């Protein structure tokens, strides 16, 4: 991975399931040319991994704090990421909407 690329591992909390958050993030990521994946979690949060140029990823993380219309984001917890976090992504896809995690 080049020096200007970052990996952001996010847990988004609040009213973020049942409001189109995953589809919204998929569109936003693909439009921004960011790789990664998103999925719902059993605790009601949404988990995402975003990979791309630092400035682009940072802007998308900021957009995640608002989300789509209908969402009410209470917190975006950001963790350090490593390249292995991309493994759940489906082959051939730049950004995947994955099955919900337990």
MDAnalysis code that builds the backbone (N, CA, C; Angstrom):
import MDAnalysis as mda
import numpy as np

u = mda.Universe.empty(306, n_residues=102, atom_resindex=np.repeat(np.arange(102), 3), trajectory=True)
u.add_TopologyAttr("name", ["N", "CA", "C"] * 102)
u.add_TopologyAttr("resid", np.arange(1, 103))
u.add_TopologyAttr("resname", ["UNK", "UNK", "UNK", "UNK", "UNK", "UNK", "UNK", "UNK", "UNK", "UNK", "UNK", "UNK", "UNK", "UNK", "UNK", "UNK", "UNK", "UNK", "UNK", "UNK", "UNK", "UNK", "UNK", "UNK", "UNK", "UNK", "UNK", "UNK", "UNK", "UNK", "UNK", "UNK", "UNK", "UNK", "UNK", "UNK", "UNK", "UNK", "UNK", "UNK", "UNK", "UNK", "UNK", "UNK", "UNK", "UNK", "UNK", "UNK", "UNK", "UNK", "UNK", "UNK", "UNK", "UNK", "UNK", "UNK", "UNK", "UNK", "UNK", "UNK", "UNK", "UNK", "UNK", "UNK", "UNK", "UNK", "UNK", "UNK", "UNK", "UNK", "UNK", "UNK", "UNK", "UNK", "UNK", "UNK", "UNK", "UNK", "UNK", "UNK", "UNK", "UNK", "UNK", "UNK", "UNK", "UNK", "UNK", "UNK", "UNK", "UNK", "UNK", "UNK", "UNK", "UNK", "UNK", "UNK", "UNK", "UNK", "UNK", "UNK", "UNK", "UNK"])
u.atoms.positions = np.array([
    [0.854, -1.176, 0.000],
    [0.000, 0.000, 0.000],
    [0.897, 1.236, 0.000],
    [0.577, 2.213, -0.817],
    [1.416, 3.405, -0.909],
    [1.268, 4.253, 0.343],
    [2.216, 5.155, 0.553],
    [2.276, 5.943, 1.771],
    [1.079, 6.866, 1.966],
    [0.446, 7.304, 0.873],
    [-0.651, 8.256, 1.028],
    [-2.002, 7.570, 1.219],
    [-2.028, 6.237, 1.237],
    [-3.283, 5.497, 1.440],
    [-3.430, 5.115, 2.907],
    [-4.657, 5.191, 3.384],
    [-4.940, 4.835, 4.773],
    [-6.061, 3.807, 4.810],
    [-6.147, 3.128, 5.946],
    [-7.225, 2.173, 6.197],
    [-7.949, 2.645, 7.451],
    [-9.239, 2.914, 7.309],
    [-10.058, 3.326, 8.443],
    [-11.049, 2.213, 8.752],
    [-11.052, 1.737, 9.987],
    [-11.993, 0.713, 10.451],
    [-12.984, 1.425, 11.365],
    [-14.253, 1.463, 10.955],
    [-15.263, 2.259, 11.661],
    [-16.352, 1.388, 12.258],
    [-16.834, 1.810, 13.420],
    [-18.063, 1.294, 14.013],
    [-18.967, 2.513, 14.167],
    [-20.104, 2.487, 13.474],
    [-21.033, 3.617, 13.474],
    [-22.223, 3.223, 14.338],
    [-22.499, 4.052, 15.355],
    [-23.573, 3.748, 16.315],
    [-24.690, 4.777, 16.230],
    [-25.883, 4.341, 16.589],
    [-27.058, 5.199, 16.567],
    [-28.163, 4.515, 15.788],
    [-29.063, 5.296, 15.189],
    [-30.087, 4.704, 14.323],
    [-29.486, 4.613, 12.927],
    [-28.800, 3.499, 12.675],
    [-28.067, 3.338, 11.421],
    [-28.442, 2.057, 10.679],
    [-29.356, 1.278, 11.235],
    [-29.858, 0.105, 10.534],
    [-31.309, 0.370, 10.154],
    [-31.699, -0.114, 8.984],
    [-33.066, 0.082, 8.509],
    [-33.305, 1.451, 7.902],
    [-32.233, 2.187, 7.641],
    [-32.355, 3.536, 7.071],
    [-31.549, 3.688, 5.773],
    [-31.033, 2.579, 5.249],
    [-30.260, 2.628, 4.001],
    [-28.813, 3.043, 4.181],
    [-28.286, 2.914, 5.400],
    [-26.915, 3.364, 5.657],
    [-25.900, 2.593, 4.813],
    [-26.045, 1.275, 4.743],
    [-25.062, 0.477, 3.988],
    [-25.071, 0.842, 2.511],
    [-26.252, 0.959, 1.916],
    [-26.344, 1.321, 0.493],
    [-25.805, 2.731, 0.260],
    [-26.108, 3.644, 1.186],
    [-25.599, 5.013, 1.086],
    [-24.071, 5.024, 1.112],
    [-23.494, 4.256, 2.055],
    [-22.036, 4.241, 2.168],
    [-21.400, 3.575, 0.953],
    [-22.020, 2.533, 0.430],
    [-21.491, 1.899, -0.781],
    [-21.436, 2.911, -1.927],
    [-22.526, 3.640, -2.158],
    [-22.540, 4.647, -3.235],
    [-21.496, 5.731, -2.989],
    [-21.431, 6.220, -1.748],
    [-20.473, 7.286, -1.426],
    [-19.034, 6.816, -1.628],
    [-18.740, 5.593, -1.210],
    [-17.377, 5.063, -1.347],
    [-17.008, 4.873, -2.812],
    [-17.911, 4.289, -3.592],
    [-17.610, 4.073, -5.004],
    [-17.459, 5.389, -5.750],
    [-18.282, 6.361, -5.416],
    [-18.162, 7.684, -6.039],
    [-16.822, 8.326, -5.700],
    [-16.353, 8.124, -4.462],
    [-15.085, 8.704, -4.015],
    [-13.880, 7.844, -4.410],
    [-14.120, 6.692, -5.047],
    [-13.059, 5.755, -5.425],
    [-12.326, 5.204, -4.205],
    [-13.128, 4.873, -3.170],
    [-12.605, 4.278, -1.944],
    [-12.984, 2.802, -1.939],
    [-12.040, 1.958, -1.553],
    [-12.282, 0.521, -1.469],
    [-12.725, 0.146, -0.059],
    [-13.299, -1.070, 0.071],
    [-13.622, -1.566, 1.396],
    [-14.908, -2.352, 1.450],
    [-15.576, -2.292, 2.600],
    [-16.824, -3.021, 2.798],
    [-17.607, -2.411, 3.960],
    [-18.887, -2.806, 4.046],
    [-19.766, -2.352, 5.115],
    [-20.719, -3.490, 5.469],
    [-21.097, -3.587, 6.749],
    [-22.084, -4.593, 7.167],
    [-22.774, -4.144, 8.454],
    [-23.975, -4.680, 8.660],
    [-24.684, -4.473, 9.913],
    [-24.108, -5.408, 10.970],
    [-24.161, -4.981, 12.225],
    [-23.721, -5.807, 13.345],
    [-24.923, -6.134, 14.225],
    [-24.816, -7.223, 14.957],
    [-25.900, -7.686, 15.797],
    [-26.318, -6.725, 16.885],
    [-25.431, -5.814, 17.274],
    [-25.750, -4.859, 18.340],
    [-26.432, -3.593, 17.826],
    [-26.772, -3.567, 16.516],
    [-27.451, -2.408, 15.943],
    [-26.523, -1.392, 15.306],
    [-25.216, -1.615, 15.395],
    [-24.255, -0.705, 14.778],
    [-23.975, -1.143, 13.341],
    [-23.214, -0.327, 12.636],
    [-22.733, -0.645, 11.289],
    [-21.213, -0.607, 11.346],
    [-20.573, -1.622, 10.781],
    [-19.113, -1.704, 10.720],
    [-18.677, -1.474, 9.287],
    [-17.605, -0.718, 9.101],
    [-17.108, -0.446, 7.756],
    [-15.590, -0.370, 7.757],
    [-15.014, -0.718, 6.616],
    [-13.583, -0.539, 6.367],
    [-13.464, 0.290, 5.101],
    [-12.718, 1.380, 5.190],
    [-12.518, 2.293, 4.061],
    [-11.031, 2.375, 3.766],
    [-10.658, 2.215, 2.501],
    [-9.248, 2.244, 2.097],
    [-9.100, 3.151, 0.886],
    [-8.175, 4.096, 0.984],
    [-7.923, 4.984, -0.138],
    [-6.990, 6.101, 0.256],
    [-6.864, 7.102, -0.610],
    [-6.019, 8.248, -0.299],
    [-6.481, 8.897, 1.011],
    [-5.525, 9.298, 1.838],
    [-5.840, 9.813, 3.173],
    [-6.894, 10.913, 3.147],
    [-6.733, 11.881, 2.290],
    [-7.652, 13.017, 2.253],
    [-9.071, 12.569, 1.881],
    [-9.179, 11.644, 0.945],
    [-10.475, 11.143, 0.495],
    [-11.154, 10.328, 1.593],
    [-10.382, 9.457, 2.246],
    [-10.938, 8.639, 3.336],
    [-11.384, 9.536, 4.483],
    [-10.579, 10.541, 4.821],
    [-10.954, 11.440, 5.923],
    [-12.270, 12.157, 5.616],
    [-12.442, 12.599, 4.378],
    [-13.682, 13.277, 3.988],
    [-14.866, 12.324, 4.087],
    [-14.674, 11.064, 3.703],
    [-15.762, 10.088, 3.776],
    [-16.086, 9.734, 5.224],
    [-15.087, 9.641, 6.075],
    [-15.334, 9.401, 7.502],
    [-16.193, 10.533, 8.068],
    [-15.899, 11.761, 7.691],
    [-16.709, 12.895, 8.150],
    [-18.145, 12.777, 7.668],
    [-18.336, 12.357, 6.428],
    [-19.700, 12.170, 5.898],
    [-20.429, 11.072, 6.657],
    [-19.690, 10.062, 7.138],
    [-20.307, 8.972, 7.908],
    [-20.907, 9.474, 9.216],
    [-20.440, 10.605, 9.711],
    [-20.971, 11.159, 10.967],
    [-22.399, 11.673, 10.800],
    [-22.828, 11.900, 9.552],
    [-24.199, 12.320, 9.271],
    [-24.993, 11.165, 8.668],
    [-24.400, 10.482, 7.688],
    [-25.074, 9.368, 7.044],
    [-26.208, 9.822, 6.151],
    [-27.051, 8.877, 5.733],
    [-28.155, 9.201, 4.833],
    [-29.315, 9.842, 5.595],
    [-30.242, 10.394, 4.838],
    [-31.460, 10.923, 5.444],
    [-32.135, 9.784, 6.209],
    [-32.613, 10.061, 7.395],
    [-33.264, 9.041, 8.210],
    [-32.342, 8.440, 9.252],
    [-31.039, 8.560, 9.054],
    [-30.095, 8.042, 10.049],
    [-29.927, 9.064, 11.179],
    [-29.610, 8.556, 12.346],
    [-29.249, 9.425, 13.460],
    [-27.962, 8.848, 14.062],
    [-26.843, 9.347, 13.592],
    [-25.543, 8.842, 14.025],
    [-25.205, 9.460, 15.369],
    [-24.952, 8.600, 16.348],
    [-24.579, 9.062, 17.686],
    [-23.066, 9.054, 17.883],
    [-22.375, 8.125, 17.216],
    [-20.918, 8.040, 17.368],
    [-20.317, 7.298, 16.184],
    [-19.113, 7.707, 15.820],
    [-18.305, 6.972, 14.845],
    [-16.995, 6.646, 15.544],
    [-16.842, 5.381, 15.908],
    [-15.617, 4.928, 16.562],
    [-14.654, 4.481, 15.483],
    [-13.472, 5.061, 15.505],
    [-12.463, 4.738, 14.488],
    [-11.319, 3.971, 15.118],
    [-10.959, 2.900, 14.453],
    [-9.861, 2.059, 14.921],
    [-8.792, 2.017, 13.836],
    [-7.578, 1.709, 14.244],
    [-6.507, 1.534, 13.266],
    [-6.819, 0.307, 12.425],
    [-6.495, 0.368, 11.164],
    [-6.766, -0.752, 10.279],
    [-5.498, -1.307, 9.669],
    [-5.575, -2.555, 9.206],
    [-4.461, -3.141, 8.465],
    [-5.023, -3.811, 7.216],
    [-4.169, -4.121, 6.241],
    [-4.637, -4.664, 4.958],
    [-5.486, -5.930, 5.092],
    [-5.282, -6.719, 6.140],
    [-6.057, -7.952, 6.317],
    [-7.541, -7.673, 6.493],
    [-7.886, -6.468, 6.913],
    [-9.295, -6.119, 7.092],
    [-10.072, -6.127, 5.782],
    [-9.377, -6.087, 4.646],
    [-10.063, -6.123, 3.352],
    [-10.487, -7.533, 2.948],
    [-10.004, -8.558, 3.642],
    [-10.275, -9.940, 3.240],
    [-11.759, -10.283, 3.115],
    [-12.656, -9.777, 3.959],
    [-14.068, -10.143, 3.797],
    [-14.716, -9.626, 2.506],
    [-14.083, -8.654, 1.869],
    [-14.643, -8.095, 0.626],
    [-14.764, -9.195, -0.422],
    [-15.855, -9.155, -1.185],
    [-16.073, -10.164, -2.218],
    [-15.086, -9.971, -3.374],
    [-14.575, -11.077, -3.942],
    [-13.626, -10.997, -5.053],
    [-14.207, -10.192, -6.213],
    [-13.378, -9.331, -6.776],
    [-13.776, -8.554, -7.938],
    [-14.532, -7.272, -7.623],
    [-14.867, -7.052, -6.360],
    [-15.597, -5.838, -5.982],
    [-14.644, -4.844, -5.311],
    [-14.808, -3.583, -5.650],
    [-14.023, -2.535, -4.974],
    [-14.602, -2.249, -3.590],
    [-15.937, -2.344, -3.490],
    [-16.607, -2.097, -2.215],
    [-17.761, -3.074, -2.093],
    [-17.829, -3.795, -0.977],
    [-18.852, -4.827, -0.796],
    [-19.798, -4.478, 0.349],
    [-21.064, -4.789, 0.153],
    [-22.036, -4.788, 1.244],
    [-22.129, -6.238, 1.681],
    [-21.638, -6.516, 2.892],
    [-21.534, -7.888, 3.370],
    [-22.753, -8.313, 4.181],
    [-22.880, -9.634, 4.350],
    [-23.913, -10.177, 5.226],
    [-23.716, -9.635, 6.629],
    [-24.789, -9.527, 7.366],
    [-24.727, -9.011, 8.729],
    [-23.851, -9.909, 9.599],
    [-23.131, -9.263, 10.512],
    [-22.313, -10.001, 11.489],
    [-23.158, -10.260, 12.727],
    [-22.856, -11.335, 13.417],
    [-23.616, -11.661, 14.640],
    [-23.220, -10.784, 15.795],
])
